[in-house]
Amino acid sequence: MTLSTRGAGKAPAVLVLEDGRSFRGRAYGAVGETFGEAVFSTGMTGYQETLTDPSYHRQVVVMTAPHIGNTGINDEDDESGRIWVAGYVVRDPARIPSNWRSRRSLDEELLRQGVVGISGIDTRALTRHLRERGAMRVGIFSGDALAGGALDDDTALTARVKEAPLMKGANLSAEVATTETYVVPAVGTKRFTVAALDLGIKGMTPQRMAERGIEVHVLPATATVEDVYAVGPDGVFLSNGPGDPATADLTVVKGVLERGTPLFGICFGNQLLGRALGFGTYKLKYGHRGINQPVQDRSTGKVEVTAHNHGFAVDAPLDRISDTPYGRAEVSHVCLNDNVVEGLRLLDRPVFSVQYHPEAAAGPHDAAYLFDRFTSLMEGQRA
Ligand SMILES: NC(=O)CC[C@H](N)C(=O)O
């Protein structure tokens, strides 16, 4: 991906979309070239959590907030062991980070991890373009990637962008998930054991469960139904993750549904549950990414402001209960911006999921109650 890790400085850089639109700016982070799906995030804070969220694997993230990097990078807020975004696009990065926890600048961290970025471009124009035309492939080029007059040759660069793989049809969980099972111990008294399938899990997710007395066994994406039940779980958790849910193997999800074990899924996990129930998934035009998305919990009528990062969604009817191979299902949550399905619930089994991020890293904590719902379901099964 990266050709060089020289300091980016003010080297010229160009961002080229697959439809030929281009933006010229300066290199940010590593110098070189990178490709991915161009998506935009509306979060004004929490860039460290965004960068290290494995769900962003193969995506070039455009930040709509113009100032990014103000609080630097700290040693506490990573959501995984590395930055996962394929590229990073910022209007006006902070020149000097300032925060009591900051250890280094964002620019330095991107450079250290070889993440190619671009700054100084009109991110509002780029976002409007993506909103109108939809998410599409993109390339960022700087340094040697622009040698021999390539900076001015959009046609050649566009052709290279079109060679990059599409997000539709991409099966990526195994590329980001743990290869070994690990255990996150319960904080305080252990009340439950949960088998969490790592499809691209963020660090805060098992933490939120541990805080509720759950011992979390985080299993590789390739785990089998037998692996899941070997843990002796009171409940099963399906994580978030990158890629197209249509490519995922549903054997484990169906195995858990058949046994009727309490099940909670988020994001990619919601999409897998939806597919296992027989609903379709489809690609949204430009997706939901940010920490300010309004969602309604239809069971209480309450509106919560939530953290999102999804480009696909479940296709389930909003206006009626559906019959599925595992009993009756309903859409439990809906996005108030566009009526996209944001949650599913089975009426006859202890099973539910949401399309967003209740672990809230970074993000508002409005959805924390969902982890309590999960513990209540596990408690109910014991009674
Ligand atoms: N955060 C996620 O789990 C994302 C799920 C899926 N990759 C999507 O884009 O919709």
The ligand as a Tripos MOL2 file, in Angstrom:
@<TRIPOS>MOLECULE
LIG
   10     9     1     0     0
SMALL
NO_CHARGES

@<TRIPOS>ATOM
      1 N1        -19.3510   -1.3290   11.6920 N.am      1 LIG1
      2 C1        -19.7490   -2.4170   11.0660 C.2       1 LIG1
      3 O1        -19.8760   -3.4800   11.6430 O.2       1 LIG1
      4 C2        -19.9570   -2.2970    9.5910 C.3       1 LIG1
      5 C3        -20.7080   -3.4430    8.9840 C.3       1 LIG1
      6 C4        -20.5540   -3.5330    7.4730 C.3       1 LIG1
      7 N2        -19.1950   -3.7440    7.1130 N.3       1 LIG1
      8 C5        -21.0850   -2.2620    6.8380 C.2       1 LIG1
      9 O2        -20.3760   -1.4920    6.2890 O.co2     1 LIG1
     10 O3        -22.2850   -2.0250    6.8860 O.co2     1 LIG1
@<TRIPOS>BOND
     1     1     2 1
     2     2     3 2
     3     2     4 1
     4     4     5 1
     5     5     6 1
     6     6     7 1
     7     6     8 1
     8     8     9 2
     9     8    10 1
@<TRIPOS>SUBSTRUCTURE
     1 LIG1         1 GROUP 0 **** ****
